Amino acid sequence: MSRSAGARANRRGEPPPSPDPLPAPALDSHTHLDIVVGERPAHGAGDEGWPDDEAVDAEIAAAAAVGIPRLVQVGVDVASSRWSAALAERHPSVLAAVALHPNEAGAATDDALAEIDRLAALPRVRAVGETGLDRFRTGEEGWAAQEASFRAHIRIAKERRVALVIHDRDAHDDVLRILEDEGAPEHTVLHCFSGDAAFARACVERGYVLSFAGTLTFGNAGYLRDAAALTPIDQLLVETDAPFLTPMPHRGRPNASRLVPLTVRALAEVTGVDPAQLCDALTATGERVFGPWE
């Protein structure tokens, strides 16, 4: 999700308590720690105004305490991508993904894309994302720019041999079309999977990985549970998209990586897989897609 699209709206109320720890370690494959810990700095602030290391480290430690010792920190523009890469370099529990979010596609200048390409070559940057298409927040007049940006990001991911992390909102068919046109990278992740069983089947057949967020736990999300149920265990990931999409029973309050166990347990129930076995599978898939953390 774009930082500008709803950071303030998703920071209502007190942070929920941490759930019981998982029976085995898992991961958060998509988080925005910069927004979890503090609001985005003013435009043009450069390296000033970002969260201090102590606050970020506290969030990472809280996640590890409940069985989430591995995080993927995701950028959505040049500034947050630089911050994400720097955090991954500093902290052994974190890997980074870098990109221009589709709602930032209007800023996809040659210079901006060149900077994403430069960052994608860094050792602890293991994905290009989140990139993709968003037909919900962007009107038809912006779709051509989104497609051009998405195609450029796919090419960077392939050239740098890193994973591709896709934001897909109300654009399932177009996402598949562009991936077919360009050729998908070896590791392609549908972040915060939002499709039904038919779309899940199409993605699974193409070898893509489906990452489920707290939306899986929502009462009106039976279609997501159907999609998760048919996805092979080795094509599943779990995420928060924190501070957004907080799982039940805390929907509407600020999300954080330490709440991943709520989604993991829901996913275990949907798939019928023992929670410890599922944690092992999620960890293995995370390391296959993003590489080792240490």
N, C-alpha and C positions, 0 to 999 in steps of 0.2 A: 504494500500500500504506500502511496505517496505521502511523504511527510506533510506536505502542504494540504493534503486532502482531509486530514482529520486528527492530527495529533492532539489538539486540545479536546476534541469531542470524545476521545478515548482515554482520558485521564480523569474520569469522574470517580469520586468516592475514594475510600481508603483501599490500599492494596489488599487483596485477599490473603488469608493465611496460607502457608505452604502445606501441601497435602502430605500424606504418608510417603516415605521413600519407596522407590521402585525396588523389586527384588533383584535387579541386575542393572548395570549402567545402560543408558540410552543416550539420546542426543536431541538437541533442538536444531533442526536443519535450516531455520530461517528466523532470525530475530533482528530487531533494530535497537540495540542497546543505547545508542545515542539519544533516541526518543524516550526510551524507558526511563533513563536517568534524568533527562532534562530536555527542555524545548530546544528546537533548532536555533542556532545562532542567527543573528540578522544577516541578510544577504550582504556578501562582500566582507564578512568578518574574518575570512581566512581561517587561521588556526585558533583564533580567539573565541572564547565563549563555549567551547565544547565541554562535556562533562569531565570532572576531574577523575584521575585514575582511581582514587580511593573509593568513590561511589560506584564506579564501573566494576571494580574488583569485588565489591560487596555483593553485587548482583550475580556475578559469576560464581562466587563462593556459595551463595544461597541455592543456586541451581545444582551445583555439585553435591550439596548436602542431601538432596532428595533423589540423587541418582542420575543427574544430567551433567556429566563432566565435560561434554563436548558441545560447542556452539558454533554456528555459522552466522557471522555478523554481515549484514547485507547493506550495501550502499544503494542510493536511489538517484544520486546526482554526483557531480565531480567532487564536491566538498565532502559529502558523507562517504564516498568511495575512498577518498584519501584517508579519512579518519578510520574507516574500517580496516584498510590495509595496515595502518600504523598500529591499531589495536592487536591485530593478528600477529604482527611482528613482535609485539611486546609480551603477549600473553599466550602460554602454551595450550590453554583450553580453547582457543578461538582460531578459526580459519575465516577468511573473508571472501565475499562476493562483491563485485564492482560493476556498476552499470548506470545508465540513465533510465529511470523509470519511464514507462510509456507515456505517463502524463507529463513528463518532462521532455518529450520528444522534440518539442519546438526549440529546445536548447541544444539539440544534437548537431552542433557545428563540427567542422573538421577538427578544430582544436580540442573540443570536448571529447570526441571519439578517440582522438590520438592519445589523450590522457588516460582514458579507460583502457586502451590497448597497452599503454606503458604499465599501468597498475596490474593488469592481468598477467604480466610476465613475472611479477614478484613471487618469490617462493611460497609464501603463505596465502596468496590469493589463489583460490582453487575453483572459482566459478565466475562466469559473467552473468550478472543478474542483480536485481530483477529487471528483466526486459520483457517485451511482449506486446500485447494489445489490450486496450481498455476501451470498450465501446459504451461504458456506463458514464464515466466522468468526462469523456472527450466526445464532442459532437462530430458529425460526419466531415466537417471541414478540416478536422485534425487527423483523419485516418491515414491519409497518404504519408504524413510525416511520421506517424507511429510505425507504419509498415517499413519505411526506409530505415528508421532507427533500429527496428527489430532485426532486419536483414543484416545491417552492419554489425550488430552485436553477435549474431550467429556466426558470422565470418571471423570475428575476433576470437570467440570461444574455440572454433575449430583450429585457427592458426596457432593459438596459444596452448591447445590441447588441454583445456579445462572444461568443467561441466557448464551447462547452460541452465539457468534458473528462470522459468517463464512465469510471468504475471499474465493471466488470462481471465478477463472479465467480459462476459457476454460476447465472446469472440472465438468459440471453440473451432468452428469450421475454418475460419481464416488462419488461426494458429496452425492447424494441421496442414493447410494449403501452403503456407510459407515455409514450414519445416520440410515439406516434400520438395518445394522448389529449390531451397538452398542446400538441402541435405542436413539432417540433424547431427549434432556432435555425438560422440560415442555415449556420453552421459547427459541425458536431458531430463530435467525435473519439472513437473507441473506443480509449481508452488501453490499452496492453499487450494488444492484441487476443488473445483466448483461444479464439475459436470455430473451427469447422471450415469447410469450403468452402461448405456450405449457408448457414450464418449469415453468412459473408463476402458471399455473393451477395445476401442480403437487405439487408445494410447498404449495399453498393455501389448497389443499385437505388434506395435512398432518398437517395443523395447523401452519405452519411457518409464520413468519412476514417478509415482503419484505420492505427493506429500500432503498429508491431512493435518488440518489445524483444529482449533477449538470448535469451529463450526460443525464438526462431526457430532458434537454432543448436543446440538440444539434440537429442540423438539420438532421443528419443522423440516429437519434435514434428513428425512428417511432416504431420499435419493442419494445422499452422500454415503450413508451406511450401506446401501445396496452396492454402490460403486466400490467401496472398500472391501466388501465381502467377496467380490469376484477378483480382486487384485492379488496376484501371487505374493507371497510373503517377502520374496527377494526383490520386489518392485515397489515396496512401501517405505515411506519415510514419515516422520512426524515433526511438527513445527508449532511455533506459537504465532509468528508474525507480530510478536509483542512490540508495542503495548496494545495491539488491536486483537480482536476476535477471542476474547477471554472465554475459556470453556465454562460450561455449567458446573456447579451452581452459581458461578460468579459473573455471568454474562453482564456486560456493561461497566464492569470495574476494570482497573488497569491490569493488563496482562504482563507476564514475565516468564522467563525461561523456567523458573522453579515450579510453574504450574503445568509443565509438560506431562507429569504423571497422570493427570486427570484425562488427558487425551489418549495417552498410551493405554490406560485401563479400558477406556471406551473402545478403542481399536481392538484390543484383545477380546472383548466381549463380542464385537461385531464379526471378527474373523474366526472366533473359536480357538484361537491359539493361546497356549499357556503364557501368562504375562512375562515370565522369565525368558521363555523361548523367544517371544516377540522382541523383548529388549535386545537379546543377542542378535537377532536378525536385523533389527533397525541399526544397531551399531555396525554390523558387517556391511550393510548396504551403504551407510554413511561413509565408511572408509573406502568402499569400492568407488563411490561417486566422487568424493572429495579428496581421497588420499588420507594418509595417516596424519593424526594431529601432532604427534611427537616423534 
